[in-house]
Amino acid sequence: MSSKSPVKPVIVSPVPAAVVKPSRAEVEEAIRTIIRWTGDDPARPGLHETPDRVARAYEEYFKGYGEDPVSILQKTFEEIEDYDKMIILRSIRFASHCEHHMAPIIGRAWIAYIPRGRVVGISKLARIVEVYSKRLQIQEKMTAQIANAIENVLQPHGVAVVIKAEHHCMTTRGVMKPGTDLVTSHMTGAFRDNAMTRQEFLSMVDE
């Protein structure tokens, strides 16, 4: 696979349009309101520091809004001795939150690509998962975002992403079906067009 293709423009799913962020004090007051709505007293000793803790936790849960996937993937290595076979990073654990209920999504991602003259450090693939998982998400969109970021920046012969995750919005509430997971995939290039390449990747995805 040594043929060259025209350079494509880099287009990666952007962070949502900028909004006016409330102050930290406003966020903590909102959390106190939620505590009162549940029927408890935010002023009691066990809950007195909870608004601060929750605000700090949310800063961590949603830090992906402040990170740029393009910059993460920009540093590549070209001294690869014409290596053009499949590269797979398996079972990347992540924690996200669904945009419908803000409930946890806990899962693993598998990423593969076939390089076209350059590769990226494997930690960068894990960081791309981290960037998109640390946002309010639906799994289908997240799967496509990860694949498209790699496709558009690295311009390989193809990208494949599979995600398996448990959604707490249906395992700890609603239909209450623990032990179930959702599986999504997104394929580009050789993985989409070549059944043997696709099957080689899928055979390496853990059950």
N, C-alpha and C positions, 0 to 999 in steps of 0.2 A: 504494500500500500504506500507507494512513494509519489503518486501523482499529486500535483498541486491544484488547489482550487482558489477562486478569487477570494480576496479578503472580504469578510462580511463586516458590517457595522456592529459595534458592541451595543447590544440592547438588552438590558437586564431589568427585571421587574423592579420598579422603584419603590421606595418607602412611600406610604400614603402622604398626600399633600400636607404641608406644614399646618399645624393647628396651634392656637394659643394655649400653651400648657398652663394649667393652674399652678399656684404656688404649693410648696410642700405643706404649708399650714392648711391650705384648702383641702388638700388630699387627706390629711390626717383628720380634719373635721368631717369629711365625707365618710371616713371609716367609722368615726364615732356615731354618725347617723345610722349606719348599717347595724352597728352593735345595738343601738337603741331599738331599731326596727325588729331585730331578732327577739327582743324582750329582755335584754340584759342591760347592765349599767356600766358604761365605759369608764366611769370614775372609780369603780371598785378596784382594790389592789391587784387582783389577777389580770385585769384588763387595762389598767392605767397606761401601760407602755405599749399596748398592742397596736394603736394607730401608727406609732413610729416604726415598730417592727414590720408591720404589713407594708408600709410605704417603702421601706428598704428592700423587702422581699420582692415587691413589684418592680423596683429598679433592676433587680437581677433577672427576674422572669422575662422582662421585655427589653433587655439591653440591645437586642438585635436591631431595633429601630435606629440606633446610633452607629451602626456599623455598615460598611460598604463592601458588598461581595466582590465588586470589580477590583478594588485595590488589593483584596486578599489573594486573588488569582493572578495578578499581574506579574509577579516574580516567577519566572519559569526557567527550566534548564534545557539547553539545546544539545549538550554533549551526551547523546544517548545511543550512539553507535547504530543509528537508523532503526532503533527499536520501534516496531509498529504493531505489537501484539496487545492484547487486552490487559488493562491494569484495573484491578478490583480492590476496593477497600470495603471490608465486610463488617456487618454488625456494629454500626456506629450508633451508640446509645444516645438518646436525646429526651428532653422533657419540654413540652410545649403546652399551650393553652388554647382551647377552642374559642373561636370568636363568637359563638352563639351563647355559651353559658359560662365562659371563662373557667371551665373545668379542665383539669390536667389531661394531656395527651402524652402517654409514655410509650416509647417505642424504639425501634432500631431501623437504620437505613443502610442499604447496600448501594454503592456507587461504582460504576465501571465506565471507562472510556478507552478509546483506541487513539493513541497520540498521532499527531501529524507534525513530526519534527521537533516537538518540545513536550516536556512533562512538567507537572507542578508537584511541589512537595506534598507528601501524603497528608501531613497535618492540615494543609490548606483545604483539602476535601472535607475533613472533619469540621473545620471552622465554618465552611459554607453551610453545612447542616445546622451548626450552632446559630449562625446569623438568622437563618429563616425560621428556626424553631423558636427562637426567643422573640417571637411576635405573636399577636393574636392570629390564629390560623384555622384553616380547614386542611385536612391532610392532602386532598387532591391538589389544591393550589400549591402547597408546600413542595410536593413531589415535582411538579412542573417547574417551579421556581429554581430548585436546585439544579435540575437537568439543564434548563435554559441558560442559567448563569455560566455553567461549565462549557456548554456548547458555544455560546456567544463570545466568551473571552478566550478560551483555548483553541476554538475552531478545530476540534479533532475530527477523526473519521466517524465518530459516533459516540453517544453518551447513553447510559442506561441507569435508571434509578428505581429501586424498589424500596418501599417503606411498609413496615408492619407495626401497628400501634394499637394500644388499648385506649379507648376513649371513656374517661370517667363520667362524661355526660350521659352515657348509657349503661355503665357498669355500676355506678354508685348512686344513680338517680334514674328517674324515668322508667324504662323497661327493666332495669336492674338485672342485667345479664353479664355477670362477671365471667372472666375467662375467654371472652370473645375478643378478636382483634380485626382491624380493617387492613386490607392489603391493597396498595396502589402502586402503579408503575408508570414510568414515562420513558419512551425510547426515541432516540433520534438517529439519523444516518444509518450506519451499518447495522445497528441493533434493531432498527425498525424495518429495514429492507431485506436483511439476510436472516432467514430462519435459523440457520446453523449457528450463527454468531449469537443470536438472541437466546437460543437454547443453551449454548455453552455458558452464558452468563447466569441464566435462571437455574442451571444445575448447581451453581455455586452459592445460591441463596439458601441459607439454612432453613430448615423446616421449623 
